[in-house]
Amino acid sequence: MDCRDTGRGELGRIGERMARKHLENNGFLVLHCNWRSGHRELDIVAKKEDRIHFVEVRSRREPVMVEPAQTVTRDKQLTLMSAARAYMSRFRLDLEVQFDVIAIVFGPKGPDDLLYKLEYIPDAFSPIS
């Protein structure tokens, strides 16, 4: 598994670690974290059974104006799909693909707040042709 730090903010790094742990605790094999192809990045690439999951992680701190999962816009989805195609090609994979989102909302103190909500949204969006 390749999980490197990309230098983004602490909130994002902690959120991605929590998301990775959540996936592993639920039977996923995490293959890569922060995988890059040019300017495109996949937060987490995981496998479960015969399916590859491309997982976008969104972390926010209370109070939130917009739920984190709602920030995965159509443009972001297109970028993720492009990165996923590059990933599948690079590793010569012929498996079913699924796009998931993990949304984490920390309490007002951010990562230091023990209160948080983690929501796993399987099949959050479908590939667009």
C-alpha positions in Angstrom: 0.0 0.0 0.0 1.3 3.4 -0.9 0.0 6.2 1.3 2.1 9.3 1.2 1.4 12.7 2.6 0.7 15.3 -0.1 1.3 18.3 2.2 -2.3 19.4 2.4 -3.8 20.8 5.6 -3.9 18.9 8.9 -7.7 18.5 8.7 -7.5 16.8 5.4 -4.6 14.5 6.4 -6.4 13.4 9.6 -9.6 12.9 7.6 -7.9 10.7 5.1 -6.3 8.6 7.8 -9.7 8.2 9.5 -11.3 7.2 6.1 -8.5 4.7 5.4 -9.0 3.1 8.8 -12.7 3.0 8.3 -12.3 1.2 5.0 -9.8 -1.3 6.4 -12.1 -2.0 9.4 -14.8 -2.8 6.9 -12.9 -5.4 4.8 -11.4 -3.1 2.2 -7.8 -3.6 1.0 -6.3 -0.1 0.6 -4.1 -0.1 -2.5 -3.1 3.6 -2.7 -3.6 6.9 -1.0 -3.1 10.2 -2.8 -2.3 8.5 -6.1 -1.5 11.1 -8.7 -1.6 11.2 -12.5 -0.5 14.7 -13.6 -2.7 17.2 -11.8 -5.4 14.6 -11.0 -5.4 12.9 -7.6 -7.3 10.0 -6.1 -7.6 10.2 -2.3 -8.0 6.5 -1.7 -8.0 3.5 -4.0 -9.3 0.3 -2.4 -10.4 -3.1 -3.4 -13.1 -5.2 -2.0 -14.1 -8.5 -3.5 -13.8 -8.0 -7.3 -14.3 -4.3 -7.3 -12.1 -1.2 -7.3 -13.3 1.7 -5.1 -12.2 5.2 -5.8 -12.9 7.0 -2.6 -13.0 10.8 -2.4 -12.6 12.1 1.2 -14.1 15.4 2.3 -13.3 16.8 5.7 -14.9 19.9 7.3 -15.1 21.5 10.7 -18.4 22.6 12.4 -20.2 24.7 11.6 -20.7 23.7 8.0 -22.6 25.6 5.5 -22.7 22.8 3.0 -22.4 19.1 3.7 -19.0 17.8 2.7 -20.3 15.2 0.2 -22.2 18.0 -1.6 -18.8 19.6 -2.5 -18.1 16.7 -4.9 -19.3 18.7 -7.9 -19.8 17.5 -11.5 -16.4 19.0 -12.4 -14.7 17.1 -9.5 -16.5 13.9 -10.6 -15.2 14.3 -14.1 -11.6 14.8 -12.8 -12.0 11.7 -10.5 -13.2 9.6 -13.5 -10.3 10.8 -15.6 -7.8 9.9 -12.8 -9.6 6.5 -12.3 -9.2 5.7 -16.1 -5.5 6.5 -15.8 -5.2 4.3 -12.7 -7.0 1.4 -14.3 -4.8 1.7 -17.4 -1.6 2.2 -15.5 -2.2 -1.0 -13.5 -3.9 -2.9 -16.3 -6.9 -3.7 -14.2 -10.1 -5.1 -15.6 -12.4 -4.9 -12.6 -15.7 -3.3 -11.8 -15.3 0.3 -10.7 -17.2 2.2 -8.0 -16.9 5.8 -6.9 -17.5 6.4 -3.2 -17.3 9.4 -0.9 -16.4 9.5 2.8 -17.5 12.7 4.4 -16.2 13.7 7.8 -17.4 16.6 9.9 -15.3 17.4 12.9 -16.6 19.3 15.9 -15.8 23.0 16.4 -12.3 22.2 17.7 -11.5 20.4 14.5 -9.4 17.2 14.8 -8.8 17.8 18.5 -12.5 17.5 19.1 -13.5 14.0 20.0 -16.9 14.5 18.5 -17.1 13.9 14.7 -19.4 12.3 12.2 -18.0 10.0 9.5 -20.4 9.1 6.7 -19.5 6.5 4.0 -21.5 7.0 0.8 -21.1 3.9 -1.4 -21.6 4.4 -5.1 -21.9 8.2 -4.6 -22.0 8.9 -8.3 -21.9 6.9 -11.5 -19.3 7.2 -14.3 -20.3 9.7 -16.9 -19.6 8.8 -20.5 
